[in-house]
Amino acid sequence: MSLHVPALALLLALLVDRWFGEPPVRLHPVVWMGNYLGWAGARLQRGLRAATPVLVPAPINAPQAEPQETADYKAFWLGALYWMGGVALFTVAAVWLENLLWGGLRWVAVVASAGTAASWLAAGMTALLMALLLKPMLAWTMLQSEVQAVEGALGQSLQAGRERLSWLVSRDTTTLSEAQVRESAIESLAENLNDSVVAPIFWFVLLGLPGAVFYRFANTADAMWGYKGVYKGQNWEWAGKCAARVDDVLNWLPARLTGLLLALTCGVSLQVLRREASKTPSPNSGWPMAAMALALNIHLGKPGVYVLNPTGGTPLPAQTQHAIFYASKVLLALVPIALVALYFRALVVL
């Protein structure tokens, strides 16, 4: 009976996401991750200020700032230590909870005969509890609603669209045109299709609940710390480098899987996809974004940085919904693959 628990948990998690959306903020593990990263980030930045080189002449007897190379080294390792502390906290909790669930199921299996109603009920309850723990690592329903909200706001005014987009992206939205707001929303949909759906499922399939939690913490850390240079008055060039690099590694395969599934379900040339995906500074985000641009036959880009599918048209209002439809096809294609993989992983573990 335990063979079916992870697969059933994944299906139930997706159903809970579809029917109920996100859990309350006070009970949301990703919010807890963000709270830890906010606290740790504030302490990290305070600890680094003394290491910043003085740019103006200082009094002769004033303490001298550390050399830039030493400051960078300190920033990197201090950021890495805070990152490791957080990932250990949440991953160990996930390991403990998953072991608790499996322990309860094994206890029922010993007490009750295999195949009895009690054993199947225990397996179902284990799957449900695992699904409730897995669900916060996934955010497909929220992602759809946020992208639709941007399009709805654009229907009211450009300013409303810019403001709503700022909920989704970290870039400055105050000067974007209507077309650029829509481009950014579709880009965010494609990129977060990987970050909020495909990658958590990928790591759940490989490593169970701890894998999904580990990935979600790493991805949240990258979103909050993984900036090049100064962001909102704080320098993350080296302090956030560990978070950014780990996120790159964890997303390498899932991002390409997302792009591949988009291409296969939408009839996109894999050769063209590979060429366009290489245009972005990120080693991963170009794959789902390029696949979406090619599927919709539109151009997507960040002004002065990159343009994907430059011969494509400007995205129109209806294409936002088309993009959501294409992203839904990826999830529908991914689920049976994940279920088969979970079944075989359970066979290997047992």
C-alpha positions in Angstrom: 0.0 0.0 0.0 2.9 2.4 0.7 3.8 2.2 -3.0 0.9 4.4 -3.8 1.2 7.0 -1.1 3.6 9.5 -2.8 1.7 9.4 -6.1 -1.6 9.9 -4.3 -0.1 12.7 -2.2 1.0 14.5 -5.3 -2.5 14.2 -6.9 -4.1 15.4 -3.7 -1.7 18.3 -3.3 -2.6 19.5 -6.8 -6.4 19.1 -6.0 -6.0 21.1 -2.8 -4.2 23.8 -4.8 -6.9 23.8 -7.3 -9.8 23.9 -4.9 -8.4 25.9 -2.0 -5.4 27.8 -3.2 -2.8 29.0 -0.7 -3.1 28.3 3.1 -3.5 31.2 5.5 -0.4 33.4 5.7 0.2 32.5 9.4 0.3 28.8 8.5 2.2 29.1 5.2 5.7 27.4 5.4 7.0 29.5 2.5 6.0 32.7 4.5 8.0 31.3 7.4 10.9 30.8 5.1 10.6 34.4 3.9 10.4 35.6 7.5 13.6 33.8 8.4 15.3 35.1 5.3 14.2 38.6 6.1 15.5 38.4 9.6 18.7 36.7 8.5 19.2 39.2 5.6 18.8 42.2 8.0 21.4 40.7 10.3 23.7 39.8 7.4 23.6 43.3 6.0 24.3 44.9 9.4 27.2 42.6 9.8 28.7 43.6 6.5 28.4 47.4 6.8 31.6 47.6 8.8 33.4 45.7 6.1 32.5 48.2 3.4 35.5 50.3 2.2 35.5 53.9 3.2 35.1 56.1 0.1 35.9 59.4 1.7 39.0 60.5 3.6 38.8 59.3 7.2 40.5 60.8 10.2 44.0 59.5 10.9 43.0 57.7 14.1 39.7 56.3 12.7 39.3 52.5 12.4 40.2 51.4 8.8 37.7 49.5 6.8 38.6 46.1 5.5 40.0 45.7 2.0 37.4 45.0 -0.7 38.6 41.5 -1.3 38.3 40.6 2.4 34.9 42.2 2.6 33.7 40.2 -0.4 35.0 37.0 1.1 33.3 37.8 4.4 30.0 38.7 2.7 30.0 35.4 0.7 30.6 33.1 3.7 28.4 35.0 6.1 25.6 34.8 3.5 26.3 31.1 3.0 26.2 30.4 6.7 22.8 32.1 7.2 21.6 30.2 4.1 22.8 26.9 5.4 21.2 27.6 8.8 17.8 28.2 7.2 17.9 25.3 4.8 18.9 23.0 7.6 16.1 24.2 9.8 13.3 23.6 7.2 14.7 20.5 5.6 15.3 18.7 8.9 11.7 19.6 9.9 10.5 18.1 6.6 12.6 14.9 7.1 11.2 14.5 10.6 7.6 15.1 9.5 7.9 12.6 6.5 9.5 10.0 8.8 6.7 10.5 11.3 4.1 9.9 8.6 5.9 6.8 7.3 6.4 5.5 10.8 2.7 5.8 11.5 1.9 3.9 8.3 4.3 1.1 9.2 2.8 0.8 12.6 -0.6 0.4 11.2 0.7 -2.2 8.7 2.1 -4.2 11.6 -1.1 -4.0 13.7 -3.5 -4.6 10.8 -3.2 -7.2 8.1 -2.1 -5.9 4.7 -5.0 -5.2 2.4 -7.5 -4.6 5.1 -9.7 -1.6 5.3 -7.6 -0.2 8.2 -4.4 -0.4 6.3 -5.9 1.3 3.2 -7.4 4.0 5.4 -4.0 4.6 7.0 -2.4 4.8 3.6 -5.0 7.3 2.5 -4.6 9.4 5.6 -0.8 9.3 5.2 -1.2 10.5 1.6 -3.5 13.3 2.6 -1.2 14.6 5.4 1.7 14.4 3.0 -0.3 16.3 0.4 -1.1 19.1 2.9 2.6 19.4 3.7 3.5 19.3 0.0 0.9 21.8 -1.2 2.5 25.0 0.1 5.6 24.1 -2.0 3.3 24.4 -5.2 1.6 27.6 -6.3 -0.1 26.9 -9.7 -3.5 28.4 -8.9 -2.0 31.5 -7.3 0.3 32.0 -10.3 -2.6 31.8 -12.8 -4.7 34.2 -10.7 -1.8 36.7 -10.4 -1.1 36.8 -14.1 -4.8 37.2 -14.9 -5.0 40.0 -12.3 -2.3 41.9 -14.2 -4.3 41.6 -17.4 -7.4 42.6 -15.6 -5.7 45.7 -14.2 -4.4 46.6 -17.6 -8.0 46.6 -18.8 -8.6 49.4 -16.2 -5.5 51.5 -16.9 -1.8 51.3 -17.6 -1.0 52.6 -14.2 -3.1 49.9 -12.6 -1.4 47.2 -14.7 2.1 48.5 -13.7 1.2 48.4 -10.0 -0.3 44.9 -10.2 2.8 43.7 -12.1 5.0 45.0 -9.3 3.5 42.2 -7.2 5.0 39.6 -9.6 8.4 41.0 -10.6 11.3 42.7 -8.9 12.1 45.1 -11.9 11.0 48.7 -11.9 7.6 48.8 -13.5 6.9 52.5 -13.4 8.0 53.3 -17.0 6.8 50.1 -18.8 4.4 50.4 -21.7 1.2 48.3 -21.9 3.0 45.8 -24.2 6.0 45.6 -21.8 3.7 45.0 -18.8 2.0 42.1 -20.6 5.4 40.8 -21.8 6.6 40.8 -18.2 3.5 39.0 -16.9 3.8 36.3 -19.5 7.6 36.0 -18.8 6.8 35.7 -15.1 4.2 33.0 -15.8 6.7 31.0 -17.8 9.5 31.3 -15.3 7.4 30.6 -12.3 5.8 27.6 -14.1 9.2 26.1 -13.4 9.8 27.7 -10.0 6.4 27.1 -8.5 5.2 23.9 -10.3 7.7 21.8 -12.3 10.8 22.1 -10.0 9.0 21.4 -6.7 7.4 18.3 -8.3 10.7 17.3 -9.8 12.5 17.4 -6.4 9.5 15.7 -4.7 9.8 12.9 -7.1 13.5 12.5 -6.5 13.8 13.2 -2.8 10.3 13.2 -1.3 8.9 16.0 0.8 12.4 17.1 2.1 13.5 17.6 -1.6 10.5 19.8 -2.3 11.1 21.8 0.9 14.8 22.1 0.2 14.1 23.4 -3.3 11.4 25.9 -2.1 13.8 27.4 0.5 16.6 27.7 -2.0 14.3 29.3 -4.6 12.8 31.7 -2.0 16.4 32.6 -0.9 17.3 33.4 -4.5 14.3 35.6 -4.9 15.1 37.6 -1.8 18.9 37.6 -1.8 20.0 36.6 -5.3 20.6 40.1 -6.8 23.6 41.4 -8.6 24.9 44.5 -6.9 22.7 46.9 -4.8 19.0 46.2 -4.5 16.8 48.5 -2.4 19.8 50.0 -0.7 21.4 46.7 0.2 24.5 45.1 -1.5 23.8 41.5 -2.4 26.6 41.0 -4.9 28.5 38.6 -2.7 26.2 38.1 0.2 23.5 36.6 -2.0 25.9 34.6 -4.3 25.5 31.3 -2.5 21.7 31.5 -2.7 21.8 32.4 -6.4 24.3 29.7 -7.4 22.5 26.9 -5.5 19.2 28.0 -7.1 20.9 27.8 -10.5 22.0 24.3 -9.8 18.7 23.1 -8.5 16.8 24.6 -11.5 19.2 23.3 -14.2 17.2 20.2 -15.1 13.7 21.3 -14.1 14.0 24.5 -16.3 15.0 22.5 -19.3 12.2 20.0 -18.6 9.7 22.9 -18.5 11.0 24.3 -21.7 11.0 20.8 -23.3 7.4 20.0 -22.2 6.2 23.4 -23.5 7.9 22.8 -26.8 6.6 19.3 -27.2 3.0 20.2 -26.3 2.9 23.3 -28.4 4.8 22.2 -31.5 7.9 24.3 -31.0 11.2 23.4 -32.7 13.7 22.2 -30.1 16.6 23.6 -32.2 15.1 27.1 -32.2 14.3 26.7 -28.5 17.9 25.9 -27.7 19.1 28.9 -29.6 16.7 31.4 -28.0 17.1 30.0 -24.5 20.8 30.9 -24.5 20.1 34.6 -24.9 19.2 35.3 -21.3 21.8 36.1 -18.6 20.3 33.4 -16.4 21.4 29.8 -17.3 17.9 28.5 -16.7 15.0 31.0 -17.0 15.5 31.3 -20.8 14.2 27.8 -21.4 10.6 28.2 -20.2 10.4 31.9 -21.4 11.8 31.2 -24.8 9.5 28.2 -25.2 6.5 30.3 -24.3 7.5 33.1 -26.7 7.9 30.6 -29.5 4.6 28.9 -28.7 2.7 32.2 -28.7 4.8 33.5 -31.6 5.5 36.7 -29.7 8.6 38.4 -28.6 9.5 38.6 -24.9 12.4 40.5 -23.3 13.9 42.9 -20.8 14.8 46.3 -22.3 18.5 46.5 -22.9 19.2 43.0 -21.7 17.7 40.4 -24.1 14.9 39.8 -26.6 13.5 36.3 -27.1 11.9 35.4 -30.5 12.6 38.9 -31.9 10.6 38.2 -35.1 7.5 37.4 -33.1 4.6 39.9 -32.6 3.7 42.1 -29.7 1.6 40.2 -27.1 -2.1 41.0 -27.2 -4.6 40.7 -24.4 -6.0 37.4 -25.5 -2.5 35.9 -25.5 -2.2 36.1 -21.7 -5.0 33.5 -21.5 -3.4 31.5 -24.3 -0.1 31.5 -22.2 -2.0 30.1 -19.2 -3.6 27.5 -21.4 -0.1 26.4 -22.7 1.3 26.3 -19.2 -1.7 24.1 -18.1 -0.7 21.7 -20.9 2.7 21.4 -19.3 1.3 20.4 -16.0 -1.1 17.9 -17.6 1.9 16.3 -19.4 4.1 16.4 -16.3 1.7 14.7 -13.9 1.6 11.2 -15.5 5.4 11.3 -15.9 5.8 12.2 -12.2 3.3 9.5 -11.1 5.2 6.8 -13.0 8.5 8.1 -11.6 7.2 8.1 -8.1 6.0 4.5 -8.4 9.4 3.3 -9.6 11.2 5.3 -6.9 9.0 3.7 -4.3 9.9 0.2 -5.7 13.6 1.1 -5.4 13.3 2.5 -1.8 11.3 -0.6 -0.7 
